[in-house]
């Protein structure tokens, strides 16, 4: 399957899909808590990004990361720099990775699955990955495969060089 074919799949309203090296994969629907936290990350980033003009935050957008065979993945939340927004048609997948990919851990996810997905985002060129773990009330920050930091609820999460000037207490993600 190609990215173009994935884009035209009928929406059944139940499942999302990703494409990995041409193979279609179903992604389970998320639970309420997962959705709340992804929405909270969006709500905390969006006003800052609109004021600063750095770019846009998006939810469940597909990023075409490889071609022939195609790979299209969609993080729960993503940040795309301003200069890249004009490169993307409104109805198309974004070509290349987001600057920031945010993955919220679901109850059925294993640590290894989430860790591997974070490393995949980095390998595809994302500059920053946040893995938000609701049960543990932590955020694992990936800047590189050998630069991984776990922040607890009392710590401050910041956007580093990717979203300069933005920060929030980790606990606020779970309110």
N, C-alpha and C positions, 0 to 999 in steps of 0.2 A: 504494500500500500504506500501511497505517496502522501506528502503533506497536503497537497491539493485535494486529494480524495478524503483525507481526514477532515478537512475544513468543511466539506459538503455533506458529511454524514448527518442523517436526520437526528435531531435532538429528542431523545425519549424522555427527557426530564428526570431521569433516574441516575444515569451513570455518565461520568466523564470518561474520555479516552485520551491516551497518550500513544505515541508512536515511537518504538525503539528499533532502530535499524530496519525499518519497513514492516515491523510486526506490530499489529494493533493490540493494545493492552487496555483492559477496563480498569478504571480507578473507582474504588468504592465510594459511595456518597459519604459525606462527612456528618458527624453528629453535631448536636446543638452547641456543645462547649467549644469544639473545634472551630465552628463557624463564628461563634462570638469572638474568639481570640483573634482569628484572622481579620475579622471586622474591626476589632480594637486596634490592631497594628495599622491597618489602613487609616482609621480615624485619627490616630496619633501622628502619622506621617503626612497625610494629605494637606492639612492647613499650612504646615511648615514649608512643604515643597511648593505650594501655590504662591506663598509670599516670597520665597527665595528665588523662584524661577529656575531651580536646579533641574527640574524634570517632573515626571508624573509617577504616582504610585498606582498600581493596578492589581486586580484580583483575578486569579485563575485564567490568565492570558497564556496562550501557547507560544513557545519560543522554538523556532526551527534551528536546531543546533548542528545537524549534519544533513547532508544531501547525498542521495543515491548510494545506499538506501537512506531514507529520511528518518531523522529522529526529531520528534516534537514533544517537549515536556512542558508542564505548566506548574509553577510553584503556587503555593497558596496566596502569596503576596509578592509583588516584584516592584522594583524601582527601575525606571528607565530614564537615562539622562536626557535633558532637553534637546541636545543636538541630534539624538537618535530618533526622537519622536517623528520628525518630518520624513524620515526614511521609510516609515511604516504606513501602509494603507490602513484605513479604519477597520476593514473586515479581514485583514490578512494576519497571519502569524508574524511575530517579530523575528527577523533573521538575526541570529546570534543571541548570546545570553543577556540576561538583565545585569545591571551593575550590582544589584542586591537581590538575592532570592531568599524568601522566607518560607520555611516549612514548619507547619504546626504538626506535632506528633499526635497521631490518632491512637485510640486504645489498642487496635490490632497491629500497629507497627512494632517491629523489633528494633532494638538499638542499632544492630548491624545494618538493617535496611535504611534507616534514616541517616546513619553515618555515611554509608556508601552514596546515598543520593546527594548529600552535602558535598562530598568529595567529587562527585560527577559534575555538579554545578561549577565547582572551581576548575576542574579539568576542561570544561567547555568554555571557560573564560570569565565567569562571574567573579567580581572583585571581592564580594562579601556575601556570606551566607549566615543566616540566623536560623537555628533550630529551636523552636519554642516548645517546651515540654510542660503541658498543663499539670500533670500529676505531680511532677517534681517541683513545679513553679521555678523553672530555670530557663535560661536561654544559653545555648552553646553558640559561640561566635567563631566562625571559620574565616580566617583571612588568607590562609594557605594551608596545604595539607599538614604542615608542621607548625602552624600557628593557630591553635585551637584553645579557646578559653571558655570555661563554664561560669556563668554568672548566676548567683542566687537571687532571691526576691529582693534583698536589701541593696543589691548592686545597681549601678547606673549603666544602662545600655546606651551607647552612642553610635552615630553613623560614621565615625572615623573620617577618613579621606573621601569616602564614597558619598556620604550625606553630611558634609561638614556643618557643625553648629547645631545639630539635632541631638537631643538626648532625652531619656525618660528613665524613671525608676522601673526596674524589671517588674516589681509588684503591680504597677499600673496596667500591665498587659493582662493581668488575671482578674481585674476588678469587674 
